[in-house]
Amino acid sequence: MLQDFKDKSKKSLFRTFKMIKKEFRLLRIDPWNLVIALLIPPAIIMLFSFMTEEAGVPPPLPVIVVSNDSNTFINPNNYAESTWDNFSIPYINAVNKSNLLELKVFLNSTEDPYSMEIARQELLLGNINSIIVIPVEFTELLNLGYPGLIECIIDSSRISKIQDNINAVYDSIRIFVNDNNLTPQIKLKGFEEFSVPPGYNQALNANITQLLPLMVFGIANVLTILVIVKENPISRLLLTPIKKSEILISKYFTYSIVLFIQDMGIILATLASGLYIRGSIFELFGALYMIGYSGISMGLFISTLSKSKTEANQLFFASFIIIILLSGLFVPLGSMPIYLNLFAQILPLSHANPLVDSVLSKGTSILEYHFYILLIVSFILNIITFLVFYKRRYEV
């Protein structure tokens, strides 16, 4: 009995090895697959690093300052009217000193009652990024030692730029407070816990956590969506002594080796481009390999499920768009309805970004929640792929 099992295992290994050799021959016949897998990812990273290496100082944001402040003061005790220096002009000087703001127009509502309408029209036309409003009694409050509030109306059509606008306005307020010796003087002393050290590509490190998972998963998907459905002799192949499981195992093994070489090239390209890895290089490799393997699992599942190349491509585009939209790249998972959030939790890319980010910026181990979810999702896809492949019937 044991001898019989050994003989069957040897024959199965022999047939699987032959199938693996066949898969590598197919890769050599179609060299574009190897180009996509091995050369394009490092090239994209190198190109991306050149684009972001000298990002420079961002251009100043155009703004309009509208002052509703008055230089007239009424004494609350005897209602006597007096004048004093207005703080609007010192704030305008602070705006001009800031490298983050560009003053387009200064409007005084005491001289032009339509100042806010003019400013809002400029904001609507996209000529400015924000309107800074100096409120009524601004000078009076500052002279009496009370906080003076400055209002800011920001163009929120681009959510990603809102914080940049706020930071720029805050820079002008900082200059205004310092130049006019206003109290209390507040100075912020930052303690950067997970900053990127000098000498590395800062812009690349800021964006690589979004680029790497999307690229590794997407390319693994593209490479494998046609590996089964494109084989014309697959129907005849299934009539040979080779088992269906051996066919699939050979494909998983072949593209896992391609993924291994691909990830090595990606890591070398990122290191050469100025990537800072707080954790271990081996941890990053493990994270990328797990993400890529989930892409292989998804691709082979689509290829097994499809009856033609057209159907495989359609399934790929439909599934890939859904995976990207629910990955958390565009809409935070916490902002989604509960049913979409639960569905997104079983999709690979929603766990890929946090996994890579934890290794690069925090230096944590990959053996945590997101890694195990990717492993479970890949394992389930593998099981379903084998079941579907076993049930398929091909006409000769």
LINWO-V567703 format. One record per pair of residues at least 12 apart in sequence whose ideal C-beta (glycine too) atoms are under 7 Angstrom apart, sorted by sequence separation. I is the first residue (numbers start at 0). J is the second residue. If there is no record, write none. Layout:
# LINWO-V567703
i=I j=J
i=I j=J
This chain:
# LINWO-V567703
i=70 j=82
i=106 j=118
i=118 j=130
i=70 j=83
i=301 j=314
i=70 j=84
i=91 j=105
i=134 j=148
i=266 j=280
i=301 j=315
i=325 j=339
i=70 j=85
i=354 j=369
i=133 j=149
i=134 j=150
i=353 j=369
i=354 j=370
i=68 j=85
i=151 j=168
i=266 j=283
i=301 j=318
i=325 j=342
i=332 j=349
i=68 j=86
i=131 j=149
i=132 j=150
i=266 j=284
i=325 j=343
i=68 j=87
i=350 j=369
i=131 j=151
i=132 j=152
i=326 j=346
i=66 j=87
i=325 j=346
i=129 j=151
i=130 j=152
i=262 j=284
i=265 j=287
i=326 j=348
i=327 j=349
i=350 j=372
i=129 j=152
i=149 j=172
i=326 j=349
i=350 j=373
i=103 j=127
i=129 j=153
i=226 j=250
i=322 j=346
i=325 j=349
i=328 j=352
i=129 j=154
i=262 j=287
i=322 j=347
i=323 j=348
i=327 j=352
i=128 j=154
i=262 j=288
i=322 j=348
i=326 j=352
i=347 j=373
i=64 j=91
i=259 j=288
i=262 j=291
i=347 j=376
i=64 j=94
i=122 j=152
i=258 j=288
i=261 j=291
i=223 j=254
i=345 j=376
i=122 j=154
i=222 j=254
i=258 j=291
i=258 j=292
i=129 j=164
i=128 j=164
i=131 j=168
i=255 j=292
i=258 j=295
i=62 j=100
i=64 j=102
i=59 j=98
i=60 j=99
i=62 j=101
i=129 j=168
i=219 j=258
i=59 j=99
i=60 j=100
i=61 j=101
i=62 j=102
i=63 j=103
i=69 j=109
i=141 j=181
i=255 j=295
i=59 j=100
i=60 j=101
i=62 j=103
i=63 j=104
i=64 j=105
i=65 j=106
i=66 j=107
i=67 j=108
i=254 j=295
i=59 j=101
i=61 j=103
i=66 j=108
i=63 j=106
i=65 j=108
i=90 j=133
i=251 j=295
i=87 j=133
i=251 j=299
i=65 j=114
i=250 j=299
i=65 j=115
i=297 j=347
i=86 j=137
i=86 j=138
i=65 j=118
i=85 j=138
i=293 j=347
i=63 j=118
i=83 j=138
i=86 j=141
i=290 j=347
i=63 j=121
i=83 j=142
i=290 j=351
i=207 j=269
i=63 j=127
i=61 j=126
i=62 j=127
i=65 j=130
i=67 j=132
i=68 j=133
i=61 j=127
i=62 j=128
i=67 j=133
i=69 j=135
i=61 j=128
i=62 j=129
i=63 j=130
i=64 j=131
i=65 j=132
i=66 j=133
i=67 j=134
i=68 j=135
i=72 j=139
i=100 j=167
i=207 j=274
i=60 j=128
i=62 j=130
i=67 j=135
i=70 j=138
i=99 j=167
i=286 j=354
i=60 j=129
i=62 j=131
i=64 j=133
i=68 j=137
i=203 j=272
i=286 j=355
i=68 j=138
i=97 j=167
i=203 j=273
i=204 j=274
i=99 j=170
i=100 j=171
i=203 j=274
i=204 j=275
i=200 j=272
i=215 j=287
i=219 j=291
i=223 j=295
i=227 j=299
i=286 j=358
i=97 j=170
i=200 j=273
i=226 j=299
i=97 j=171
i=199 j=273
i=216 j=290
i=220 j=294
i=224 j=298
i=228 j=302
i=215 j=290
i=216 j=291
i=219 j=294
i=223 j=298
i=227 j=302
i=283 j=358
i=199 j=275
i=211 j=287
i=215 j=291
i=219 j=295
i=222 j=298
i=223 j=299
i=226 j=302
i=227 j=303
i=282 j=358
i=283 j=359
i=94 j=171
i=97 j=174
i=216 j=293
i=220 j=297
i=224 j=301
i=225 j=302
i=228 j=305
i=93 j=171
i=96 j=174
i=212 j=290
i=216 j=294
i=220 j=298
i=224 j=302
i=196 j=275
i=215 j=294
i=219 j=298
i=223 j=302
i=228 j=307
i=229 j=308
i=286 j=365
i=195 j=275
i=228 j=308
i=278 j=358
i=285 j=365
i=293 j=373
i=300 j=380
i=93 j=174
i=278 j=359
i=289 j=370
i=296 j=377
i=303 j=384
i=93 j=175
i=277 j=359
i=282 j=364
i=225 j=308
i=228 j=311
i=276 j=359
i=277 j=360
i=282 j=365
i=290 j=373
i=293 j=376
i=297 j=380
i=300 j=383
i=304 j=387
i=277 j=361
i=278 j=362
i=289 j=373
i=293 j=377
i=296 j=380
i=300 j=384
i=303 j=387
i=90 j=175
i=93 j=178
i=277 j=362
i=278 j=363
i=289 j=374
i=292 j=377
i=296 j=381
i=299 j=384
i=303 j=388
i=89 j=175
i=225 j=311
i=224 j=311
i=89 j=178
i=89 j=179
i=224 j=315
i=220 j=315
i=220 j=319
i=217 j=319
i=60 j=164
i=60 j=167
i=209 j=328
i=216 j=347
i=216 j=348
i=213 j=348
i=216 j=351
i=212 j=348
i=247 j=384
i=247 j=385
i=212 j=351
i=212 j=352
i=244 j=385
i=247 j=388
i=209 j=352
i=212 j=355
i=208 j=352
i=211 j=355
i=243 j=388
i=243 j=389
i=208 j=355
i=52 j=200
i=54 j=202
i=208 j=356
i=51 j=200
i=52 j=202
i=51 j=202
i=208 j=359
i=48 j=200
i=51 j=203
i=207 j=359
i=48 j=203
i=51 j=206
i=47 j=203
i=237 j=393
i=238 j=395
i=234 j=393
i=233 j=393
i=234 j=394
i=235 j=395
i=234 j=395
i=47 j=210
i=193 j=360
i=193 j=361
i=43 j=214
i=40 j=214
i=40 j=218
i=36 j=218
i=35 j=218
i=35 j=221
i=36 j=222
i=35 j=222
i=32 j=222
i=36 j=257
i=40 j=261
i=44 j=265
i=18 j=241
i=37 j=260
i=41 j=264
i=45 j=268
i=37 j=261
i=40 j=264
i=41 j=265
i=44 j=268
i=48 j=272
i=36 j=261
i=40 j=265
i=44 j=269
i=48 j=273
i=14 j=241
i=18 j=245
i=22 j=249
i=37 j=264
i=41 j=268
i=45 j=272
i=18 j=246
i=22 j=250
i=44 j=272
i=15 j=245
i=19 j=249
i=23 j=253
i=14 j=245
i=18 j=249
i=22 j=253
i=15 j=248
i=19 j=252
i=11 j=245
i=15 j=249
i=19 j=253
